[in-house]
Amino acid sequence: MFERRLFFHIDYLMIIALGALCAVGVMMIYSTTSIGPNSTLYVKQLYAIAIGVVVFVVCLVIDYRTLAENSLMFYLAVVVLLAGVLLFGTTGGGARRWIPLPFFALQPSEFAKLCVALTLAKFFDESRRGSPSMTDLAVGGVITLVPFLLIAKEPDLGTAITVLTILLGISFLAGMRLRLLGILLILAIVAAPVAWRYALKDYQKSRISTFIDPEIDPRGAGYQQIQARISVGSGGPWGKGFTKGTQGQLRFLPVAWNDFVFSVYGEEQGFVGVVVALGLYLFVIVRALETARLAKDRLGAYLVMGILSAFTFQVMYNITMSAGLAPVKGLTLPLMSSGGSSIVATLAGFGLILNVRMRRFTN
Amino acid sequence: MLGLAPSDLSSVTVSEDRRKLVTRLTVLWYLVIVMFVALAMAFWYFQVVQYEKFREVAENNHQRTLGLRAPRGVMFDRHGKILVENRDSFVISVVREHSRDMDRTIRLLAQVVGLDEASVREVVRRHRGQPGYQPIPIVEDATLAQVAAVTAHRLDTELPEVVVERVPTRRYPTDAMAAHLFGYVGEVTEGQLTREGYRSGDVVGQAGFEKVYNKLLMGVDGARRVVVNSLGREIRTIDEVPPSEGRRVQLTIDYDVQRATEEGFKGFGYAGAAVVLDPRTGELLSYVSLPAYDPNTFAAGIDRATWSALNTDALKPLQDRAIQGRYSPGSTFKMAVAAAALEEGIITPDFTVHCTGSADFYGRLFHCWKLGGHGTMDLRHAIEQSCDVYFYTIGKMVGVDKINKWATALGLGVKSGIDLPNEVTGLVPSTEWKRTKLHENWYPGETISVAIGQGQVSVTPVSMAVYMAALANGGRRVTPHLVKAVDEGNGWKSVATPESAGTAPFKPETMAAIHDGLWMVVNAAGTGGSARMVGYDVSGKTGTAQVISLEGAKALKGRTDLDLRDNGWFVFFAPRDNPEIAGVVFTEHGEHGTNASLISRHILETYFAKKEGRPLPTFKPPPPPAPKPAVVVPTTGAGQ
């Protein structure tokens, strides 16, 4: 299966960039948890990266076309797991997201992104050439909607929306009419107030419950947004130095090792560090876009696009939120935030992207 | 490597589809670049353009500057005994800046410390002008239970914006001793803030010695910068400027003499005032005004109820009678009249008057206090017996303006210059005074009342002490003062005695005659026998002043019998030759000078016992006398 010459087509630059981002992530997790009860979290992250590397290699070695053949199986498996989360999952931070396993907790929604990308890529590859018909889009929509609803029910709206971006990315690349895209956009704008009202109700509900029992949310979402911006701004051009940040170290930012890892990174490494990290992410994304272009077949291009859509959306949203410019949502920063499933699934995704690139000359 | 220009298309066949895909990828390529540039610009804006602002906010987030209140200078008595010192107390304050919902904070805090919510709100409102990072003291001198309750809630992260600080607080003697002398401290008022350059929240002297010498006693507050976490818990100290304590001050007061004076008053249950000093220098040995208040209640932040109770009390405990009370001197004024008559050459000490118990002046009958009369009296005996007719007679001969001149020379009717705030002046009338102030001519008949210290004459107790010191000194007036030495940080430095307020050129014969009379008052057949101390040649004079004549008949309404009883005086110095202690005891409604002279003797006994190393006496008030028959005094005559 693995031909020796493929070895020379592995995208080593991409691997270096990914490694650098993982290293920065581990450093920031170490820094943000050095005081307090989670001080060994970075070790966990290192284990997760090790597992991720293994999974990465597996995803690289097996031909993506073989994997796509079995996409339905993966898809069904992940849907079962997502349903399992709702039935047997463990709760953390008010949401049911994990399936407890002997040594770790599995977060199926992270892997759902990969399975959806694989399934949609296969589906749009097999559908007609040119631009996908409404029927195609409807089927693609159903494929997406099942995991979307299951994840949204956890609730994990951030990840659910991330799954939607996969459909959007692949169908765009598959030649979806721009007019249709425009209609979808208008629909989204029209639907926003309705969704907003719905969200506002939830928000008010949580405000009231917080008011009655401050333990649920002692410091509110608005507070996090303000503190995130203060963290970033106070980092200045050069940063406060590794483990010298005050906002993250003194817990003004909640879960700084997770959702707000980039805020603390901005605080400790300053604008210079931010530019370096943004550069690394940009390189990874652009390199993946190039991979989509270089892909031997449409399946490869769609697969890369699907994985990349989810990744890019999460990176953009999380970094925007880190600067206090977006509402606080529990979306991790891929490669940097602590979280085993996230790191393993992300590395697996890049394994697939490199898989496509590596096999661009094969038949 | 990053390029996606259509020109470097691969060797794959260019189909319609392929071109479309590449175009769309190129669009995405630009989109991603634009979004990343936008993100970088946002970070540039926050981290470079607005860096200073956010740096400051982050610093305020995790740094708190805690004021370290400087202990005020300790006050010692003239022998080094501690009079006023400091103790640690706890203050519970709110840092508004760290509260996200002041309403909730106030409600919760009021509940936790057991205070009325409205009053907490009022305190916060009063401090609305100060910066948000400055703690607003809600509970001064908190109890341990309150501190424990707040600490427990802080641990629960419920009240991170509430801080408990340990601050030095004034400790005054527990029994309100010398309260009017020490005064009290309190938080700086808004008026003082603008006038005197204090900082908001400073604790400054608000009355008495604390007020006059505030700059000396106050010290310089320190500060401690600490790092706190998001729960407001202190992580570590960044730096600390220790507070520097206020100057230690040694007062001229003698603790035991002060105590003896108050014991005397309390033995009788009298209100009143006493001022005892060293006539050679003006150093005050004892300074009393009663009733008093407990300055400790002010030190810990007085509550409104206590404050209004003090203000509305009919006995006026907040009034410092020694320097703010004006009273008729009664017979204690007679020495001034005698001095005027002798100095003006109108009489000699041998001039005699025959007292039949009353005499006619300007067509009106004036009575002597002794119904049957004293018989023939010379000046010395007239002082000894306090014969009113004698003084009516010489007063008429001298005239009010000459009396005014010599009484003023002895320190009456003018400020003493004591280093305590808000001293008032008494009044020794003159024809000019009546013309300018009342626009009336002086009636010669008024002089007759003035001659025995009644009528328009009024004095403050402190001016009577100066008067007695001047008589003891042969005419040299001293300025009463309270500071003996100050420790500027490098050992005690004596403070120069304030300049004498002047020496009147009294003839030695004048003083000799008056001294003889004063000695006879105590040691012969006079009215002040109660103050006699064998071997110490106490010289003094009693006085009784009618309240009714001063306050007027209108004041009768609503007054109890107690309020109408006469005021009693005893003025003294000792020993007769080379006096070293002089003073005045004024008992409000003390009926006559005898009880005042008993208090005076206790003061003198204590003073001399201490000086000679004997055990200090204890005060035993005499048993209350049998009710005496009411004596109706028809006119202004009074005094014993």
Interface residues (C-beta under 8 A of the other chain):
Chain A: L13 R129 G130 F172 L173 G175 P214 P218 R219 G220 Y223 Q227 R229 I230 S231 V232 G233 S234 G235 G236 P237 T246 Q247 L250 R251 F252 G266 E267 G270 F271 V274 V275 L278 Y281 L282 F283 I285 V286 R287 L289 E290 A292 R293 L294 K296 R298 A301 T312 M316 I319 T320 A323 L325 R360
Chain B: M1 L2 L4 S10 V12 E16 D17 K20 L21 V22 R24 L25 L28 W29 V32 I33 M35 F36 L39 A40 A42 F43 W44 F46 Q47 V48 Q50 Y51 K53 F54 R55 V57 A58 E59 N61 H62 R100 T157 E158 V227 V228 N229 S230 L231 I235
